[in-house]
Amino acid sequence: MQIAVASGKGGTGKTLLTSCLARVLADSKPRIIDADVEEPDTGLVLPHLAVNSQPVYRKVPSINSNRCNSCGICADICVFNALLVLSDKVLVFNELCHSCGACSYLCPEKAIVEIDHPIGEIESSRIRTGGSLVTGRLRIGEPLSPPLIKAAKKAGRTSAWNIVDCPPGTTCPMIESLRGADYCLLVTEPTPFGAHDLNLSIEAARMLKIPSGIVINRWRGNDSPIDEIARQNDVPVLARIPFDQKLAAVYSRGENPLPQVPGLEDIMTEIIEKIKERTS
């Protein structure tokens, strides 16, 4: 079972939900994947012991100037404009390259080979309460995170429960994080920004044909406008996490909120049971 915890808007509570679910599922030894590789923070609230770290690379073109005749075919077929052919050399812009390999494959002079370009690292850890944590960290200055997210999702030993803490937004990083999930938990808040981005997130999950359910965080007793969005899109509201200053204080200190916030563990257990019902 792979669960994606996502939202459009940042700061809605994805990592709070992910870390609480990890604790409730501790006996099942869940695998938690922090796919927010630009700002990974799941490890800040889940005590863990790092086991190993490995670099991640993607392929970029390298030009053999002795073979290249500046024909320009490589630049013509690159839809991302990662190559610029001058009269005496070819410039390669690694930050624009999407590692499709077309330039190397179609070069008539075989003057292009693909080489490894470092994009970040993956850290594998043991969660002290049970399970494992896979954390992707994007290299500073590297603009493309989807290849690292894809590698992080493949890292580590799979579990009966695999939970992906997705990056915010509804662009390529979030889509790559969602891809392959059995169910998507959409975390939102009852605010205009939360409602706007919830609509985008529902559309993204639907595009990937992933069933989804809504978790309302910072709930103040009124679902509006989230309830209307849920009805219009036929997406169930699975749970409501009440607005609680004590929860915010405990979580900000990196402590386990389950034993300190009454009812929170029951909410997490209910979410798990509802996911089981909807995926069985």
Rosetta blueprint (number, residue, H / E / L):
1 M L
2 Q E
3 I E
4 A E
5 V E
6 A E
7 S L
8 G L
9 K L
10 G L
11 G L
12 T L
13 G L
14 K H
15 T H
16 L H
17 L H
18 T H
19 S H
20 C H
21 L H
22 A H
23 R H
24 V H
25 L L
26 A H
27 D H
28 S H
29 K L
30 P L
31 R E
32 I E
33 I E
34 D E
35 A L
36 D L
37 V L
38 E L
39 E L
40 P L
41 D L
42 T H
43 G H
44 L H
45 V H
46 L L
47 P L
48 H E
49 L E
50 A E
51 V E
52 N E
53 S E
54 Q E
55 P E
56 V E
57 Y E
58 R E
59 K E
60 V E
61 P E
62 S E
63 I E
64 N L
65 S L
66 N L
67 R L
68 C L
69 N L
70 S L
71 C L
72 G L
73 I H
74 C H
75 A H
76 D H
77 I H
78 C L
79 V L
80 F L
81 N L
82 A L
83 L E
84 L E
85 V E
86 L L
87 S L
88 D L
89 K L
90 V E
91 L E
92 V E
93 F L
94 N L
95 E L
96 L L
97 C L
98 H L
99 S L
100 C L
101 G L
102 A H
103 C H
104 S H
105 Y H
106 L H
107 C L
108 P L
109 E L
110 K L
111 A L
112 I E
113 V E
114 E E
115 I E
116 D E
117 H E
118 P E
119 I E
120 G E
121 E E
122 I E
123 E E
124 S E
125 S E
126 R E
127 I E
128 R L
129 T L
130 G L
131 G L
132 S E
133 L E
134 V E
135 T E
136 G E
137 R E
138 L E
139 R L
140 I L
141 G L
142 E L
143 P L
144 L L
145 S L
146 P H
147 P H
148 L H
149 I H
150 K H
151 A H
152 A H
153 K H
154 K H
155 A L
156 G L
157 R L
158 T L
159 S L
160 A L
161 W L
162 N E
163 I E
164 V E
165 D E
166 C L
167 P L
168 P L
169 G L
170 T L
171 T L
172 C H
173 P H
174 M H
175 I H
176 E H
177 S H
178 L H
179 R L
180 G L
181 A L
182 D L
183 Y E
184 C E
185 L E
186 L E
187 V E
188 T E
189 E L
190 P L
191 T L
192 P H
193 F H
194 G H
195 A H
196 H H
197 D H
198 L H
199 N H
200 L H
201 S H
202 I H
203 E H
204 A H
205 A H
206 R H
207 M H
208 L L
209 K L
210 I L
211 P L
212 S E
213 G E
214 I E
215 V E
216 I E
217 N E
218 R E
219 W E
220 R L
221 G L
222 N L
223 D L
224 S L
225 P L
226 I H
227 D H
228 E H
229 I H
230 A H
231 R H
232 Q H
233 N H
234 D L
235 V L
236 P L
237 V E
238 L E
239 A E
240 R E
241 I E
242 P E
243 F L
244 D L
245 Q H
246 K H
247 L H
248 A H
249 A H
250 V H
251 Y H
252 S H
253 R L
254 G L
255 E L
256 N L
257 P L
258 L L
259 P L
260 Q L
261 V L
262 P L
263 G L
264 L H
265 E H
266 D H
267 I H
268 M H
269 T H
270 E H
271 I H
272 I H
273 E H
274 K H
275 I H
276 K H
277 E H
278 R H
279 T H
280 S L
